[in-house]
Amino acid sequence: MEYLIVKFILIHFVVGSIRGFYRYLMIEKYQYNYYDNNSMKLGFRLAHNWLYSTFNSTTLFISVCLTILVLIISIA
């Protein structure tokens, strides 16, 4: 059981990181003035998007689905 929880947490943070980086790229491409503060550094922008994407219901759903797939593959 602990193995499954650790796998879920790892998958969740990886999915959140990917979605956060993608969100950052889309904001930079389409909404240049989204942050409304030009002094915000790149690291803070990435952290903001990573936190927003990691603690999102869509990311949770994707992580649960991927964890179930990993569980099924490991059993088979």
N, C-alpha and C positions, 0 to 999 in steps of 0.2 A: 504494500500500500504506500509506503514512504517513497518507493521508486516512482510510482505513478504521480505523486504530488510533486516531486522534484522535477520530473519530466514536464509536467504541466506548467510549473513556474518558469522553467527555462524556455519552453515554447512560447509562453505568454510574453516574456520580455523580448524575445527575438521578433515575434510578430509586431509587438508594440514599437520596437526600434525601426523596423522596416516601414511600418505605416507612418511613424513620426517623420522619418526622413523624406518619404514621398509627400507628406503634407507640407513639409518645409519647401520642397522643390515647387510644388504647385502654387503655394502662396507667393514665392519669389517670382514665378512666371506670370501669374494672372492678377495678383493683388499686391502691387508694390508697396502701398501705404498701409498694409494690414496692421503692422506692429505699432504704427503711430509714434514711434520713438526711434530716431535714426541713431541714437547712441547705443542701442541694444546690440551687443556683440554677437558674433556667429554662434558661440557656445551657448549663450543664453537662449537664442532663437531655437537651436536644436533641442535644448533641454525642455523648453516650453512645449514644443511640438511632440517630443517623446512622452512627456507626462500626459499631455492631452490624449495622445493616441493609445497609450498603455492602459489608462483607466477609462476606457470607453467600452460600451456594451458590445459594439461590433467586434472589437479586438477580443473580448472575452469569448464571444461565440466562435470566432475563428480558432482560437486557442483550444477550446473544448473539442471542436471537431477534429483538429489535428492530433490532439492527445488521444482521442478515441481511435483514430486511424493508426497511430503508433502502437496502441495497445493491441489492436486487431492483428497488425502485422507481426508483432512480437509473439503472439500466441500461435499464429499459423506456422 
